[in-house]
């Protein structure tokens, strides 16, 4: 590990603080980063519709002009944040961080991130990272490695770093950065990747480097986002890169453990933590593996293998959710949903739907929300015994490019990103009944 500290000049901006948006139950309403607050893609929403009418739940509003992008949505304090290339209202096709009002989808501001990602075939191009919102700031990472901190109310930039030039960061594949950075207390944690700074902690207020971690021989960052675990009083950041999984001590960046993975085309799924267990997965027939962390009481944490990578648990980029003792996710990117026992890795069932292609999955209130690459949206029971679908519709504005953005479930609403369009649906009875006549 190398400890790196550097100074920087920064401008103090005026803060605009908005009241926290609350639901009907008085609970805070936020989905502030990729896969939600705990990065599980499992919402704690209740009393949601258990089945949808023909044509899907009511559409509350549509916001157009989001440009090209696979970025999902971050929501906090009545605002929605995402990334897109060539958004409406600007003179260029560059990548932008933008903010919309949550009530009707009206855009509030847009801030340029930099040049768009245009490598490879067109369906691989464009924004893919989800912003992270914390307090009065929003943090976004472009595909080209530009890490930007902006005022959440105005979009004004506070500081920026480039993961490549600042940390010597590298990707393990050729598709650009996709990680959603982690905010933990007063720190921002990210994954530049490679052998100069596999992982890094920055002061979230200034961007100053606090520590960097090196895994020897690391081939570069993947597409996953860092998750937090607590083992024997030790806070551990768990991540996967192109070289496999690793655990880093939050206090000082010490590399605690590493679990190697045979190199594959890309590594995308975010790890899943349950207690001392760590489930990791990768696509391209690599599979999924289960690990157990153990602490020795001296601040060290080790990892043991419960089962190695099982090809039947492969998942390319749609993500996996854990409900009870069972995993639900796409079989690689085949559009075949699987249910598997977490502790054994054994498949309990597989099922097809009218949806085709990769499935981006989220869950809430005993149901799975399945966003297929062809624009089909499916509601299904999170049932470990069998696959039961209770709703299906084709999302408007889908079809031109793959529908890869992950769903968001919040305050009785389902939010979907279909490249240039952001759509908000009512999925709780009281919310569904408030459908606006202006919804498209």
C-alpha positions as CSV (number, residue, x, y, z in Angstrom):
1,X,0.0,0.0,0.0
2,X,1.2,3.5,-0.8
3,X,0.0,6.4,1.4
4,X,-0.5,9.5,-0.9
5,X,-1.4,13.0,0.3
6,X,-1.6,16.0,-2.0
7,X,-2.9,19.5,-1.6
8,X,-5.2,21.4,-3.9
9,X,-6.8,24.8,-4.3
10,X,-10.6,24.9,-4.2
11,X,-13.4,27.4,-4.2
12,X,-15.9,27.5,-1.4
13,X,-19.4,27.8,-2.9
14,X,-22.6,28.9,-1.3
15,X,-24.7,26.0,-0.2
16,X,-28.4,25.6,-0.9
17,X,-30.0,23.1,1.4
18,X,-33.4,21.6,0.7
19,X,-35.6,19.8,3.1
20,X,-35.5,16.0,3.1
21,X,-38.4,14.6,1.0
22,X,-40.5,12.2,3.1
23,X,-43.0,9.5,2.2
24,X,-46.5,9.1,3.5
25,X,-45.0,7.1,6.4
26,X,-42.5,9.9,7.3
27,X,-39.5,7.8,6.3
28,X,-36.7,9.5,4.3
29,X,-37.2,9.0,0.5
30,X,-33.9,8.4,-1.3
31,X,-32.1,6.1,-3.7
32,X,-28.8,8.1,-3.6
33,X,-26.6,5.8,-5.6
34,X,-26.4,2.7,-7.8
35,X,-28.7,-0.1,-6.4
36,X,-29.9,2.1,-3.6
37,X,-28.6,3.2,-0.2
38,X,-27.2,-0.3,0.7
39,X,-26.3,-1.2,-2.9
40,X,-28.5,-4.3,-2.8
41,X,-31.1,-3.2,-5.4
42,X,-33.7,-4.3,-2.9
43,X,-36.0,-1.5,-1.8
44,X,-37.7,-1.5,1.6
45,X,-41.0,-0.3,0.0
46,X,-44.2,-2.0,1.1
47,X,-47.9,-2.0,0.1
48,X,-46.9,-2.0,-3.6
49,X,-49.1,-3.4,-6.4
50,X,-48.7,-7.1,-6.5
51,X,-49.9,-7.3,-10.1
52,X,-50.2,-4.8,-12.9
53,X,-53.0,-4.1,-15.3
54,X,-52.7,-4.9,-19.0
55,X,-50.3,-2.3,-20.4
56,X,-48.5,-1.8,-17.1
57,X,-48.9,0.5,-14.1
58,X,-50.0,4.1,-14.8
59,X,-47.4,6.4,-16.2
60,X,-47.1,9.5,-14.0
61,X,-44.6,11.5,-16.1
62,X,-42.0,11.3,-18.8
63,X,-38.9,13.5,-19.1
64,X,-37.2,13.6,-22.5
65,X,-33.8,15.0,-23.5
66,X,-31.6,12.7,-21.3
67,X,-29.5,11.8,-24.3
68,X,-27.7,8.5,-24.9
69,X,-26.9,6.6,-21.8
70,X,-27.1,3.4,-19.7
71,X,-26.7,5.4,-16.4
72,X,-29.4,4.5,-13.9
73,X,-30.9,7.2,-11.6
74,X,-29.8,8.6,-8.2
75,X,-32.6,10.3,-6.2
76,X,-32.4,12.5,-3.1
77,X,-34.0,15.6,-1.6
78,X,-36.6,15.8,-4.4
79,X,-34.1,15.7,-7.2
80,X,-33.1,13.0,-9.7
81,X,-29.6,12.7,-11.2
82,X,-28.2,10.8,-14.1
83,X,-25.6,11.0,-16.9
84,X,-26.1,11.3,-20.7
85,X,-24.4,12.1,-23.9
86,X,-25.8,14.7,-26.3
87,X,-28.6,15.8,-24.0
88,X,-31.2,18.2,-25.2
89,X,-30.6,21.9,-24.9
90,X,-26.8,21.9,-25.4
91,X,-24.7,22.5,-28.5
92,X,-22.4,19.5,-28.3
93,X,-22.6,15.7,-28.0
94,X,-20.5,15.6,-24.8
95,X,-21.3,13.7,-21.6
96,X,-23.3,15.7,-19.0
97,X,-24.4,15.2,-15.4
98,X,-28.0,16.5,-15.2
99,X,-30.6,17.0,-12.5
100,X,-34.4,16.9,-12.8
101,X,-37.2,17.8,-10.4
102,X,-38.7,14.7,-9.0
103,X,-42.3,15.9,-9.0
104,X,-42.7,16.2,-12.8
105,X,-39.3,15.5,-14.4
106,X,-38.5,19.1,-15.3
107,X,-34.7,19.5,-15.8
108,X,-33.1,21.9,-13.2
109,X,-29.5,22.0,-14.5
110,X,-26.9,20.2,-16.6
111,X,-23.1,20.3,-16.1
112,X,-20.6,19.1,-18.7
113,X,-18.4,16.2,-17.7
114,X,-16.2,16.0,-20.8
115,X,-15.9,14.2,-24.1
116,X,-18.3,11.3,-24.7
117,X,-17.2,7.6,-24.7
118,X,-17.2,6.6,-28.4
119,X,-15.0,3.5,-28.5
120,X,-16.3,0.3,-29.9
121,X,-19.6,-0.4,-31.6
122,X,-22.5,2.1,-31.0
123,X,-24.4,0.0,-28.5
124,X,-21.3,-0.1,-26.2
125,X,-20.9,3.7,-26.2
126,X,-22.3,6.4,-24.0
127,X,-22.6,7.1,-20.2
128,X,-22.9,4.1,-17.9
129,X,-22.1,5.2,-14.4
130,X,-24.8,6.2,-11.9
131,X,-24.1,9.4,-9.9
132,X,-23.9,9.3,-6.0
133,X,-25.6,12.0,-4.0
134,X,-24.6,12.9,-0.4
135,X,-25.6,15.9,1.7
136,X,-25.4,19.0,-0.6
137,X,-23.1,17.4,-3.3
138,X,-23.4,15.0,-6.2
139,X,-20.5,12.9,-7.4
140,X,-20.2,11.6,-10.9
141,X,-17.7,9.5,-12.9
142,X,-17.5,9.7,-16.6
143,X,-16.6,6.8,-18.9
144,X,-13.3,8.6,-19.5
145,X,-12.4,8.6,-15.8
146,X,-13.4,12.2,-15.0
147,X,-14.5,12.3,-11.3
148,X,-16.5,15.4,-10.6
149,X,-18.0,16.8,-7.4
150,X,-20.9,19.3,-8.0
151,X,-23.3,21.3,-5.9
152,X,-26.5,19.3,-6.0
153,X,-28.7,22.3,-6.1
154,X,-27.0,24.3,-8.8
155,X,-24.7,21.8,-10.6
156,X,-21.7,24.1,-10.1
157,X,-18.4,22.2,-10.0
158,X,-16.5,22.1,-6.7
159,X,-13.6,19.8,-7.6
160,X,-12.6,17.3,-10.2
161,X,-10.0,14.5,-10.6
162,X,-9.1,12.2,-13.4
163,X,-8.7,8.5,-12.3
164,X,-6.2,7.9,-15.1
165,X,-3.9,10.9,-14.8
166,X,-4.1,11.4,-11.0
167,X,-3.8,7.7,-10.0
168,X,-2.5,5.9,-13.1
169,X,-5.8,4.1,-13.2
170,X,-6.7,1.6,-15.8
171,X,-9.6,-0.5,-16.9
172,X,-9.4,-4.3,-17.2
173,X,-11.6,-4.0,-20.4
174,X,-12.0,-1.4,-23.2
175,X,-15.4,-0.1,-22.2
176,X,-14.6,2.9,-19.9
177,X,-15.4,3.5,-16.3
178,X,-18.8,2.5,-15.0
179,X,-18.4,2.5,-11.2
180,X,-20.7,4.5,-9.0
181,X,-18.4,6.0,-6.3
182,X,-19.0,5.2,-2.6
183,X,-19.5,8.0,0.0
184,X,-18.7,6.7,3.5
185,X,-18.7,9.5,6.1
186,X,-16.4,12.2,5.0
187,X,-14.7,10.1,2.4
188,X,-15.2,9.2,-1.2
189,X,-14.0,5.7,-2.2
190,X,-13.4,4.7,-5.8
191,X,-11.6,2.2,-7.9
192,X,-9.0,3.6,-10.3
193,X,-7.8,0.1,-11.0
194,X,-4.4,-1.3,-11.8
195,X,-1.1,-1.5,-9.9
196,X,-0.7,2.1,-8.9
197,X,-4.0,2.7,-7.1
198,X,-6.3,-0.3,-7.2
199,X,-8.6,1.5,-4.8
200,X,-8.4,5.1,-3.4
201,X,-10.0,7.2,-0.6
202,X,-10.5,10.9,-1.1
203,X,-11.8,13.7,1.1
204,X,-15.3,14.1,-0.3
205,X,-15.2,17.9,0.3
206,X,-11.9,18.7,-1.4
207,X,-10.9,15.7,-3.5
208,X,-7.6,15.4,-1.6
209,X,-6.2,11.9,-1.5
210,X,-6.3,10.2,1.9
211,X,-4.9,6.8,1.0
212,X,-4.5,4.4,-2.0
213,X,-4.4,0.6,-2.0
214,X,-2.4,-1.5,-4.5
215,X,-3.2,-5.1,-5.3
216,X,0.0,-6.6,-6.9
217,X,-0.7,-7.5,-10.5
218,X,-4.2,-6.0,-10.7
219,X,-5.2,-5.8,-14.3
220,X,-7.6,-2.9,-13.9
221,X,-11.0,-1.8,-12.7
222,X,-14.2,-3.6,-13.7
223,X,-17.7,-2.1,-13.7
224,X,-18.8,-3.1,-10.1
225,X,-19.3,-0.6,-7.3
226,X,-17.7,-0.9,-3.8
227,X,-19.8,-2.2,-0.9
228,X,-19.3,-2.0,2.8
229,X,-19.0,-4.9,5.3
230,X,-18.4,-5.0,9.1
231,X,-16.4,-8.0,10.4
232,X,-15.3,-8.3,14.0
233,X,-15.4,-4.5,14.4
234,X,-13.4,-4.0,11.2
235,X,-14.9,-1.9,8.4
236,X,-14.1,-3.5,5.1
237,X,-14.6,-2.2,1.5
238,X,-15.3,-5.1,-0.8
239,X,-14.9,-4.7,-4.6
240,X,-14.2,-6.8,-7.7
241,X,-11.9,-5.8,-10.5
242,X,-10.6,-7.7,-13.5
243,X,-8.4,-9.7,-11.2
244,X,-11.1,-10.8,-8.8
245,X,-12.4,-9.7,-5.4
246,X,-10.6,-7.8,-2.7
247,X,-11.2,-6.5,0.8
248,X,-9.7,-3.3,2.0
249,X,-9.6,-1.9,5.6
250,X,-11.5,1.3,5.6
251,X,-9.5,3.0,8.3
252,X,-6.2,3.1,6.4
253,X,-6.5,1.3,3.1
254,X,-4.6,-1.8,4.0
255,X,-5.3,-4.7,1.6
256,X,-6.7,-7.4,3.9
257,X,-7.5,-10.1,1.4
258,X,-7.7,-11.0,-2.3
259,X,-9.6,-13.7,-4.1
260,X,-8.3,-14.2,-7.6
261,X,-10.4,-14.7,-10.7
262,X,-9.3,-16.0,-14.0
263,X,-9.4,-13.1,-16.4
264,X,-12.5,-12.7,-18.4
265,X,-14.0,-10.2,-20.9
266,X,-15.5,-7.9,-18.2
267,X,-16.5,-8.0,-14.5
268,X,-19.7,-6.0,-13.8
269,X,-21.9,-7.3,-11.0
270,X,-21.6,-5.5,-7.6
271,X,-20.8,-7.8,-4.7
272,X,-23.5,-8.9,-2.3
273,X,-22.8,-8.8,1.4
274,X,-24.8,-10.8,4.1
275,X,-23.2,-10.8,7.5
276,X,-19.8,-12.4,7.0
277,X,-20.6,-13.7,3.5
278,X,-19.5,-12.2,0.2
279,X,-21.1,-13.3,-3.1
280,X,-19.3,-12.2,-6.2
281,X,-20.1,-12.9,-9.9
282,X,-18.9,-12.2,-13.4
283,X,-20.3,-12.9,-16.9
284,X,-19.0,-14.5,-20.0
285,X,-19.5,-18.0,-18.4
286,X,-17.2,-17.2,-15.5
287,X,-19.9,-17.7,-12.8
288,X,-20.5,-16.8,-9.1
289,X,-18.6,-17.7,-6.0
290,X,-19.3,-17.4,-2.2
291,X,-16.7,-16.4,0.3
292,X,-16.7,-16.0,4.1
293,X,-14.7,-13.2,5.9
294,X,-13.3,-13.9,9.3
295,X,-11.6,-11.4,11.7
296,X,-8.7,-12.3,14.0
297,X,-9.3,-9.6,16.6
298,X,-6.2,-7.6,15.7
299,X,-7.7,-5.6,12.9
300,X,-7.0,-8.2,10.2
301,X,-9.6,-10.0,8.1
302,X,-9.1,-13.1,6.0
303,X,-11.4,-14.8,3.5
304,X,-12.3,-18.4,3.0
305,X,-14.0,-20.0,0.0
306,X,-17.3,-21.6,0.6
307,X,-17.7,-22.5,-3.1
308,X,-15.6,-21.5,-6.1
309,X,-16.9,-19.9,-9.3
310,X,-19.9,-21.9,-10.6
311,X,-20.7,-21.2,-14.3
312,X,-24.5,-21.5,-13.7
313,X,-24.3,-18.3,-11.6
314,X,-22.7,-16.1,-14.3
315,X,-24.2,-12.7,-14.7
316,X,-22.9,-10.1,-17.2
317,X,-24.2,-6.7,-16.2
318,X,-27.9,-6.9,-15.1
319,X,-27.0,-7.5,-11.5
320,X,-28.2,-10.1,-8.9
321,X,-30.5,-9.6,-5.9
322,X,-30.5,-11.6,-2.7
323,X,-34.0,-12.2,-1.2
324,X,-33.9,-14.4,2.0
325,X,-31.6,-17.3,1.2
326,X,-31.9,-17.1,-2.6
327,X,-30.2,-15.3,-5.4
328,X,-32.2,-14.0,-8.5
329,X,-30.4,-12.8,-11.6
330,X,-30.0,-13.2,-15.4
331,X,-28.1,-16.3,-16.7
332,X,-25.1,-14.3,-18.1
333,X,-27.1,-12.0,-20.5
334,X,-29.4,-14.7,-22.0
335,X,-32.7,-13.3,-20.7
336,X,-33.2,-16.5,-18.7
337,X,-33.8,-15.7,-15.0
338,X,-32.4,-18.0,-12.4
339,X,-33.1,-18.6,-8.8
340,X,-30.3,-20.2,-6.7
341,X,-29.6,-21.1,-3.1
342,X,-27.0,-18.7,-1.8
343,X,-25.3,-21.1,0.6
344,X,-24.9,-23.9,-2.0
345,X,-25.0,-22.2,-5.4
346,X,-27.4,-24.8,-6.6
347,X,-30.0,-23.6,-9.1
348,X,-33.6,-24.1,-8.0
349,X,-35.3,-22.9,-11.2
350,X,-34.8,-21.1,-14.5
351,X,-37.4,-19.3,-16.5
352,X,-37.9,-17.4,-19.7
353,X,-40.3,-14.5,-20.3
354,X,-41.6,-12.5,-23.3
355,X,-38.6,-10.2,-22.5
356,X,-35.4,-10.8,-24.4
357,X,-31.8,-10.1,-23.8
358,X,-30.0,-9.1,-20.6
359,X,-32.1,-8.5,-17.5
360,X,-31.5,-5.6,-15.1
361,X,-33.1,-6.6,-11.8
362,X,-34.3,-4.9,-8.7
363,X,-36.7,-6.1,-6.0
364,X,-39.3,-4.8,-3.5
365,X,-42.2,-6.1,-1.4
366,X,-41.7,-9.7,-2.3
367,X,-41.5,-9.0,-6.1
368,X,-38.8,-8.8,-8.8
369,X,-38.7,-5.9,-11.2
370,X,-37.1,-7.2,-14.4
371,X,-36.0,-4.7,-17.1
372,X,-35.1,-6.7,-20.3
373,X,-32.8,-5.4,-23.0
374,X,-35.6,-5.3,-25.5
375,X,-37.6,-2.9,-23.4
376,X,-39.9,-5.4,-21.8
377,X,-40.7,-4.7,-18.1
378,X,-41.8,-7.7,-16.0
379,X,-43.2,-7.9,-12.4
380,X,-42.7,-11.4,-10.9
381,X,-42.9,-13.0,-7.5
382,X,-39.6,-13.5,-5.7
383,X,-40.5,-17.1,-5.1
384,X,-37.8,-19.7,-4.6
385,X,-40.1,-22.5,-5.6
386,X,-41.3,-21.3,-9.0
387,X,-41.4,-18.4,-11.4
388,X,-44.7,-16.5,-11.4
389,X,-45.2,-13.3,-13.5
390,X,-47.9,-10.8,-12.4
391,X,-47.3,-8.0,-14.8
392,X,-45.7,-7.1,-18.2
393,X,-45.5,-4.2,-20.5
394,X,-43.2,-2.7,-23.2
395,X,-41.5,0.5,-22.0
396,X,-42.1,3.5,-24.3
397,X,-39.1,4.9,-26.1
398,X,-37.3,1.5,-26.0
399,X,-36.0,-0.5,-28.9
400,X,-33.5,1.7,-30.6
401,X,-30.6,0.7,-28.3
402,X,-30.5,-2.0,-25.6
403,X,-32.5,-1.2,-22.4
404,X,-29.7,-1.8,-19.9
405,X,-30.3,0.9,-17.2
406,X,-31.3,-0.6,-13.8
407,X,-34.7,0.1,-12.4
408,X,-35.3,2.3,-9.3
409,X,-38.2,1.7,-6.8
410,X,-38.9,4.5,-4.4
411,X,-41.9,6.1,-2.6
412,X,-44.5,4.0,-4.5
413,X,-42.9,4.7,-7.9
414,X,-40.9,2.9,-10.5
415,X,-38.3,4.9,-12.4
416,X,-36.9,3.7,-15.7
417,X,-34.3,5.1,-18.0
418,X,-34.7,4.5,-21.7
419,X,-31.7,6.5,-23.1
420,X,-33.3,9.9,-24.0
421,X,-36.4,9.3,-21.8
422,X,-36.9,9.0,-18.0
423,X,-40.2,7.5,-17.0
424,X,-42.0,7.5,-13.7
425,X,-44.8,5.0,-12.9
426,X,-47.1,4.7,-10.0
427,X,-46.8,1.2,-8.4
428,X,-48.6,1.8,-5.1
429,X,-52.4,2.2,-5.1
430,X,-52.5,5.7,-3.7
431,X,-49.7,6.9,-6.1
432,X,-51.2,5.1,-9.1
433,X,-54.5,6.9,-8.5
434,X,-52.8,10.3,-8.8
435,X,-51.9,9.8,-12.5
436,X,-51.6,13.2,-14.2
437,X,-53.5,14.0,-17.4
438,X,-50.2,15.4,-18.7
439,X,-48.4,12.0,-18.6
440,X,-47.2,10.9,-22.0
